[in-house]
Amino acid sequence: RIHSSKRNCIERAFGVWRMKWQILLKMPSYSIKTQKMIVVATMALHNYVRFHDKSDLHFV
């Protein structure tokens, strides 16, 4: 039950992340290396926004 609860929380977080960064919804046919860089870049941008904008529209 604990595992299921944690998994749901993580899946919701990924859902919000994908909706915020639309490029993640339909990843274009880039190379795997480029796709990894896109994912890392959106993570970095997400963390920056969360740190600097406490009233982030997607997490209110």
TORRO-770027 format. One line per field, with one value per atom (N, C-alpha, C): x, y, z; atom name; residue in three letters. Coordinates in steps of 0.2 Angstrom, whole numbers. Example, Ala and Ser with C-alpha at 12.3 -4.5 7.8 and 13.67 -1.06 7.14 Angstrom:
<atoms>
c1 c(66_62_66_64_68_64)
c2 c(-28_-22_-16_-11_-5_0)
c3 c(39_39_39_35_36_39)
at c(N_CA_C_N_CA_C)
aa c(ALA_ALA_ALA_SER_SER_SER)
</atoms>
This chain:
<atoms>
c1 c(4_0_4_10_14_17_20_23_18_12_6_5_5_4_10_16_22_22_20_20_15_9_4_6_10_12_17_22_27_24_19_15_12_9_6_11_16_22_24_25_27_22_16_10_10_11_12_18_23_29_28_25_24_19_14_10_13_17_21_26_29_34_31_27_23_28_34_39_39_38_39_33_27_21_22_25_26_33_38_45_46_49_50_56_56_61_68_71_78_82_88_92_91_93_92_96_102_106_103_100_96_90_86_80_82_88_90_92_95_97_90_85_79_76_76_73_77_83_87_86_86_84_78_73_66_66_70_71_74_79_83_78_75_70_65_62_57_59_65_68_69_72_73_67_61_55_52_53_50_54_61_65_63_62_61_54_50_43_38_37_34_26_24_17_16_20_20_13_10_3_2_7_6_6_8_9_4_0_-4_-10)
c2 c(-6_0_6_6_12_13_8_8_11_9_12_19_21_28_32_30_34_34_29_28_33_34_38_46_47_54_56_51_52_53_49_49_56_58_65_70_70_75_75_69_68_71_70_72_80_83_90_93_89_91_91_85_85_90_92_97_104_105_111_112_107_107_102_105_101_97_99_95_88_87_80_76_79_75_71_74_71_72_68_69_68_73_73_67_65_60_62_64_66_60_61_55_54_48_47_52_54_59_65_68_74_74_68_67_68_64_65_72_76_83_87_86_89_88_81_80_83_83_86_94_97_104_106_102_104_102_98_97_103_105_111_117_118_124_123_117_116_118_115_117_124_128_135_139_137_140_139_133_131_135_136_139_147_150_157_160_155_158_153_156_152_151_155_155_152_147_144_141_144_142_135_131_123_120_123_119_122_127_131_126)
c3 c(0_0_0_4_4_-3_-6_-13_-18_-17_-22_-21_-15_-13_-16_-15_-17_-25_-28_-35_-38_-35_-37_-36_-31_-30_-35_-37_-42_-49_-50_-57_-58_-52_-53_-54_-51_-52_-59_-62_-69_-73_-72_-76_-76_-70_-70_-74_-73_-77_-84_-87_-94_-97_-93_-95_-95_-91_-90_-96_-98_-103_-109_-113_-118_-123_-124_-128_-126_-119_-116_-118_-120_-122_-128_-133_-140_-141_-139_-140_-147_-150_-157_-159_-165_-166_-166_-161_-160_-158_-158_-156_-148_-146_-138_-134_-137_-133_-132_-138_-138_-133_-134_-130_-122_-120_-113_-111_-116_-114_-114_-117_-117_-110_-108_-101_-96_-96_-91_-91_-97_-97_-94_-96_-93_-85_-83_-75_-72_-75_-73_-73_-78_-79_-73_-73_-68_-61_-59_-52_-51_-57_-56_-55_-59_-58_-51_-48_-42_-36_-37_-32_-32_-38_-39_-39_-40_-41_-37_-30_-25_-27_-32_-34_-41_-42_-49_-50_-56_-58_-58_-60_-61_-55_-49_-43_-37_-39_-34_-32)
at c(N_CA_C_N_CA_C_N_CA_C_N_CA_C_N_CA_C_N_CA_C_N_CA_C_N_CA_C_N_CA_C_N_CA_C_N_CA_C_N_CA_C_N_CA_C_N_CA_C_N_CA_C_N_CA_C_N_CA_C_N_CA_C_N_CA_C_N_CA_C_N_CA_C_N_CA_C_N_CA_C_N_CA_C_N_CA_C_N_CA_C_N_CA_C_N_CA_C_N_CA_C_N_CA_C_N_CA_C_N_CA_C_N_CA_C_N_CA_C_N_CA_C_N_CA_C_N_CA_C_N_CA_C_N_CA_C_N_CA_C_N_CA_C_N_CA_C_N_CA_C_N_CA_C_N_CA_C_N_CA_C_N_CA_C_N_CA_C_N_CA_C_N_CA_C_N_CA_C_N_CA_C_N_CA_C_N_CA_C_N_CA_C_N_CA_C_N_CA_C_N_CA_C_N_CA_C_N_CA_C)
aa c(ARG_ARG_ARG_ILE_ILE_ILE_HIS_HIS_HIS_SER_SER_SER_SER_SER_SER_LYS_LYS_LYS_ARG_ARG_ARG_ASN_ASN_ASN_CYS_CYS_CYS_ILE_ILE_ILE_GLU_GLU_GLU_ARG_ARG_ARG_ALA_ALA_ALA_PHE_PHE_PHE_GLY_GLY_GLY_VAL_VAL_VAL_TRP_TRP_TRP_ARG_ARG_ARG_MET_MET_MET_LYS_LYS_LYS_TRP_TRP_TRP_GLN_GLN_GLN_ILE_ILE_ILE_LEU_LEU_LEU_LEU_LEU_LEU_LYS_LYS_LYS_MET_MET_MET_PRO_PRO_PRO_SER_SER_SER_TYR_TYR_TYR_SER_SER_SER_ILE_ILE_ILE_LYS_LYS_LYS_THR_THR_THR_GLN_GLN_GLN_LYS_LYS_LYS_MET_MET_MET_ILE_ILE_ILE_VAL_VAL_VAL_VAL_VAL_VAL_ALA_ALA_ALA_THR_THR_THR_MET_MET_MET_ALA_ALA_ALA_LEU_LEU_LEU_HIS_HIS_HIS_ASN_ASN_ASN_TYR_TYR_TYR_VAL_VAL_VAL_ARG_ARG_ARG_PHE_PHE_PHE_HIS_HIS_HIS_ASP_ASP_ASP_LYS_LYS_LYS_SER_SER_SER_ASP_ASP_ASP_LEU_LEU_LEU_HIS_HIS_HIS_PHE_PHE_PHE_VAL_VAL_VAL)
</atoms>
